Amino acid sequence: MLKQTVSLAAASLLMLSAAQAQAASGGRDYISIVGSSTVYPFSTAVAEQFGKTTAFKTPKIESTGSGGGFKLFCAGSGVDTPDISNSSRRIKKSEVENCEKNGVKEIVEIKVGYDGIVLANSKKADQLKLNRKDLYLALAKEVPSPDEPTKFVVNPYKTWKEVNAELPDINIEVLGPPPTSGTRDAFIEMVMEPGCSEIDSIKALEKSNKDKYKAICQTIREDGAYIDAGENDNLIVQKLEANPKAVGIFGFSFLDQNVDKLQGSVIEGSAPVFDSIASGDYKVSRPLFIYVKKAHAGVIPGMNEFLAEFTSEAAWGEEGYLAEKGLIPAPKAEQEQNAQTAKDLKVLVLE
């Protein structure tokens, strides 16, 4: 019996070695990561540390946006598809179904921490003090008519002052993420919808016509006031430096890395700083995730070791190198739970 057990163990090791050799021979002896531009700097920091301190190659990471990442991740299983997808929102049921349809049947979800969505402008301009209703009225495609609130019209507001008399008399010019971005999804969910629901005529619409309500609250204007700036948040930072009248939307980490040039807007009395996001005082914050193909963990060299590095105290802890990059650490109990999920490669089950 012992001999049989040893033989089985040897066979398992042989199969694993063969799988790793297959990955290498197929040009994939490194981890491939796609997805969120917000999670990108954190994954990059872990990848660089992993490449320096292990015998494995540094993972290759592509910033495609959360939605774009899931399209690539769920396209199939095998060395020609990504191993991990970064996301600044939770995976949707429809995306899980698309994964399953294409043979990606075991997905591991790991929450790596938290982030705030900030609105920021150049330090050459005045700091904005906004609420979510202001932002809805400034950025929605359709809004209640200023003259007849029960009637909805194409957004007529050109300046911030027209939205709210207490705001500056400058044109609304917001550089933000594209539809494929998890940051945009989260901005709509945490800013546009709550701001929309503060307006009485829209509250009434929610009961009478849910589809219209959804369209009114979730659709961003396309007349030039909101500018799709792509998935490169560093490019938004550069544009804000060049144009002090513009405002950008991106993750807190990019503001944290550019505090010498940019300032975050105060939203409902709270500034986007590390402590206010961690405490929950800053309302526009969201969890960040990585998603892993369990089937690739035994094929692509270094997968388990990379996950161990990402979920280590040295990386995502309160004093970890990711906090220095702007990641808001999760509570200890959450970290322990997610570290165990990564270690066990526990498969996600959507309820």
C-alpha positions in Angstrom: 0.0 0.0 0.0 2.9 2.4 0.9 4.6 1.6 -2.4 1.4 2.4 -4.3 1.0 5.7 -2.4 4.6 6.6 -3.2 4.0 5.7 -6.8 0.9 7.9 -7.0 2.8 10.8 -5.4 5.6 10.4 -7.9 3.1 10.3 -10.7 1.5 13.5 -9.5 4.9 15.2 -9.3 5.6 14.0 -12.8 2.3 15.3 -14.1 2.9 18.7 -12.5 6.4 18.9 -14.0 5.0 18.0 -17.4 2.3 20.7 -17.1 4.9 23.3 -16.1 7.2 22.2 -19.0 4.2 22.5 -21.3 3.6 26.0 -20.1 7.2 26.9 -20.7 7.4 25.3 -24.1 4.2 27.2 -25.1 6.0 30.4 -24.3 4.2 30.8 -20.9 6.7 30.4 -18.1 5.3 33.6 -16.5 2.0 34.7 -15.0 -0.3 36.8 -17.2 -2.5 39.4 -15.5 -5.1 41.7 -17.1 -7.8 44.1 -15.8 -8.4 47.1 -13.7 -6.3 50.2 -14.1 -6.9 50.9 -10.4 -5.6 47.6 -9.2 -2.7 47.8 -11.8 -0.2 49.7 -9.6 -0.8 47.3 -6.7 -0.4 44.1 -8.8 2.7 45.7 -10.4 4.3 46.3 -7.1 3.6 42.7 -6.0 4.9 41.4 -9.4 8.1 43.4 -9.1 8.7 42.2 -5.5 7.9 38.6 -6.6 10.3 38.8 -9.5 13.1 40.1 -7.2 12.7 37.6 -4.4 11.9 34.3 -6.1 13.2 32.2 -8.9 10.1 32.8 -10.9 9.8 35.3 -13.7 8.1 38.7 -13.1 4.4 38.5 -14.1 3.3 40.5 -17.0 0.4 42.9 -16.4 -1.9 44.7 -18.9 -4.3 47.5 -17.9 -7.5 46.8 -19.8 -10.2 48.0 -17.4 -12.2 45.6 -15.2 -14.8 44.8 -17.9 -12.1 44.4 -20.6 -10.1 42.2 -18.3 -13.1 39.8 -17.6 -13.6 39.5 -21.4 -10.1 38.3 -21.8 -10.0 36.2 -18.7 -13.3 34.5 -19.5 -12.5 33.8 -23.2 -11.2 30.3 -22.3 -8.7 28.2 -20.3 -5.2 27.5 -21.4 -1.8 29.1 -21.7 -3.0 31.5 -24.4 -5.4 33.2 -21.9 -4.7 35.3 -18.8 -4.3 33.6 -15.4 -5.5 36.5 -13.2 -7.9 39.4 -13.7 -7.7 42.6 -11.6 -11.0 44.3 -10.8 -12.2 47.4 -9.0 -15.6 45.8 -8.7 -17.0 42.4 -8.0 -17.4 40.1 -11.0 -21.0 40.1 -12.4 -23.1 37.0 -12.6 -23.2 37.4 -16.4 -19.4 37.4 -16.5 -19.2 34.2 -14.4 -21.7 32.6 -16.8 -19.6 33.7 -19.8 -16.5 32.2 -18.1 -18.4 28.9 -17.5 -19.7 28.8 -21.1 -16.1 29.1 -22.3 -14.7 26.4 -20.0 -13.5 28.6 -17.1 -15.4 26.8 -14.4 -13.4 27.4 -11.3 -12.7 31.0 -10.3 -11.1 32.1 -7.1 -12.1 35.5 -5.8 -9.6 37.4 -3.5 -10.4 40.8 -2.0 -7.1 42.5 -1.7 -8.2 45.8 0.0 -10.1 49.0 -0.5 -9.8 52.2 -2.5 -11.6 55.5 -2.8 -12.9 57.0 -6.0 -11.7 60.6 -6.1 -12.5 63.7 -8.0 -9.3 65.7 -8.3 -8.1 68.9 -9.9 -4.8 70.8 -10.2 -3.5 72.6 -7.1 -3.3 75.7 -9.3 -7.1 75.9 -9.0 -9.5 76.1 -6.0 -10.5 72.9 -4.3 -14.0 71.8 -5.1 -16.6 71.0 -2.4 -19.3 68.8 -3.9 -22.1 66.5 -3.0 -23.4 63.6 -5.0 -26.5 65.5 -6.2 -24.2 68.2 -7.7 -22.3 65.5 -9.5 -25.4 63.8 -10.8 -26.7 67.1 -12.2 -23.3 67.9 -13.7 -22.7 64.6 -15.4 -26.1 62.9 -16.3 -27.2 62.7 -19.9 -30.8 63.7 -18.9 -31.9 65.7 -15.8 -35.2 67.2 -14.5 -36.0 70.4 -16.3 -35.0 73.5 -14.2 -38.4 75.0 -15.1 -40.5 71.9 -14.9 -39.0 69.2 -12.5 -41.3 66.4 -13.6 -40.1 66.7 -17.2 -36.7 65.3 -18.2 -34.5 67.1 -20.6 -31.0 66.8 -22.2 -28.6 68.2 -19.6 -28.5 72.0 -20.1 -25.8 72.7 -17.4 -22.6 74.1 -18.8 -20.9 75.4 -15.7 -20.6 74.2 -12.1 -22.3 77.4 -10.9 -25.4 76.5 -12.9 -25.6 73.2 -11.0 -25.1 74.8 -7.6 -24.7 78.6 -7.0 -22.0 77.9 -4.4 -19.7 76.3 -7.0 -17.3 78.2 -9.2 -18.3 79.7 -12.5 -16.2 77.5 -14.7 -17.2 75.0 -17.4 -18.0 71.4 -16.4 -15.1 69.4 -17.8 -14.6 66.0 -16.3 -12.0 63.5 -17.5 -13.2 60.0 -16.5 -13.0 56.3 -17.1 -14.6 54.5 -20.1 -17.6 52.1 -20.0 -15.2 49.1 -19.6 -13.8 50.4 -16.4 -14.8 49.2 -12.9 -14.1 52.7 -11.6 -16.9 54.0 -13.9 -19.3 51.2 -12.8 -18.5 52.1 -9.1 -18.8 55.8 -9.7 -22.3 55.3 -11.2 -23.3 53.0 -8.3 -21.9 55.2 -5.5 -22.2 58.7 -6.9 -24.7 59.0 -9.7 -27.5 56.8 -8.3 -27.4 58.2 -4.8 -27.3 61.8 -6.2 -30.1 61.0 -8.5 -32.3 59.5 -5.8 -32.2 62.8 -3.8 -34.4 64.5 -6.4 -38.1 64.1 -5.6 -39.3 63.8 -9.2 -36.9 61.0 -9.9 -37.9 59.1 -6.7 -41.4 59.1 -8.1 -40.2 57.8 -11.4 -38.5 54.8 -9.7 -42.0 53.5 -8.7 -43.8 54.3 -12.0 -41.1 53.4 -14.6 -38.0 51.5 -13.4 -36.3 51.3 -16.8 -36.6 55.0 -17.3 -35.4 55.6 -13.7 -32.3 53.4 -14.4 -31.5 55.2 -17.6 -31.9 58.7 -16.0 -29.7 57.8 -13.1 -27.0 55.8 -14.8 -26.4 57.4 -18.2 -23.4 59.8 -18.5 -23.7 62.7 -20.8 -21.9 62.6 -24.2 -21.8 66.3 -25.2 -18.2 66.9 -24.2 -18.6 67.8 -20.6 -17.6 64.3 -19.6 -14.5 63.2 -21.6 -13.7 59.4 -21.8 -10.0 59.5 -20.9 -9.3 55.8 -21.4 -7.8 53.3 -19.0 -4.5 55.2 -18.4 -5.0 57.1 -15.1 -1.5 58.6 -15.4 -2.6 60.3 -18.6 -5.5 61.9 -16.7 -3.1 63.2 -14.1 -1.0 64.8 -16.9 -4.0 66.4 -18.5 -5.1 67.9 -15.2 -1.7 69.4 -14.8 -2.1 71.0 -18.2 -5.7 72.2 -17.7 -6.4 73.5 -14.1 -10.1 74.0 -14.9 -10.6 70.3 -15.5 -11.5 67.6 -13.0 -10.5 64.0 -13.1 -12.0 60.8 -11.8 -9.7 57.9 -10.7 -8.7 55.8 -7.8 -7.2 57.2 -4.6 -3.8 55.7 -5.2 -3.2 58.0 -8.2 -4.1 61.0 -6.1 -1.8 59.7 -3.3 1.1 59.4 -5.7 0.5 62.9 -7.1 -0.3 65.0 -4.0 2.3 67.6 -5.0 0.3 68.4 -8.2 -3.3 67.5 -7.4 -5.9 68.0 -4.7 -9.0 65.8 -4.1 -12.4 67.3 -4.0 -14.3 67.3 -0.7 -17.5 65.2 -1.1 -20.2 65.7 1.4 -17.8 67.2 4.0 -15.1 64.5 3.7 -11.8 64.8 1.9 -10.4 61.7 0.2 -7.5 60.9 2.5 -6.2 57.5 3.7 -7.9 57.8 7.2 -11.3 58.9 6.0 -11.5 56.1 3.4 -10.4 53.5 5.9 -12.9 54.7 8.5 -15.8 54.9 6.1 -16.3 58.7 6.5 -15.5 59.2 2.8 -18.5 57.6 1.2 -17.1 56.9 -2.3 -15.0 53.9 -1.5 -15.1 50.3 -2.9 -13.3 46.9 -2.5 -10.7 45.8 -4.9 -10.3 42.2 -6.1 -8.1 39.8 -8.1 -9.7 36.7 -9.8 -7.7 33.6 -10.4 -8.2 30.6 -12.7 -7.8 27.6 -10.4 -7.0 25.4 -13.3 -3.9 27.5 -14.1 -2.4 27.2 -10.6 -0.9 23.8 -11.4 0.2 24.7 -14.8 1.7 28.2 -14.8 4.9 28.3 -12.7 4.7 30.5 -9.6 0.9 31.0 -9.3 0.6 29.8 -5.7 3.7 31.7 -4.7 2.5 34.9 -6.3 -0.8 34.7 -4.4 1.1 34.0 -1.2 3.1 37.2 -1.8 0.0 39.3 -2.6 -1.7 38.2 0.6 1.3 38.5 2.9 1.4 41.0 5.8 4.5 42.5 4.1 2.4 43.4 1.0 -1.2 44.2 2.0 -0.7 44.8 5.8 -1.1 48.2 7.5 2.6 48.8 7.2 3.0 46.9 3.9 4.4 48.2 0.7 1.0 48.3 -0.9 -0.3 50.8 1.7 2.6 53.0 0.6 1.2 52.9 -2.9 -2.3 54.0 -1.6 -4.1 50.7 -1.0 -6.4 50.9 2.0 -5.9 47.6 4.0 -8.9 45.5 4.7 -9.8 44.7 8.4 -7.6 41.9 9.9 -10.5 39.3 9.8 -11.1 40.0 6.1 -7.4 39.7 5.4 -7.1 36.3 7.2 -10.2 35.0 5.4 -8.9 36.1 1.9 -5.4 34.8 2.6 -6.9 31.4 3.4 -9.0 31.5 0.2 -5.9 32.2 -1.8 -4.0 29.4 0.0 -6.8 26.9 -0.5 -7.8 28.2 -4.0 -11.4 28.2 -2.7 -13.7 28.4 -5.7 -16.2 31.3 -5.9 -19.8 30.5 -5.5 -22.2 33.3 -6.4 -25.4 33.3 -4.4 
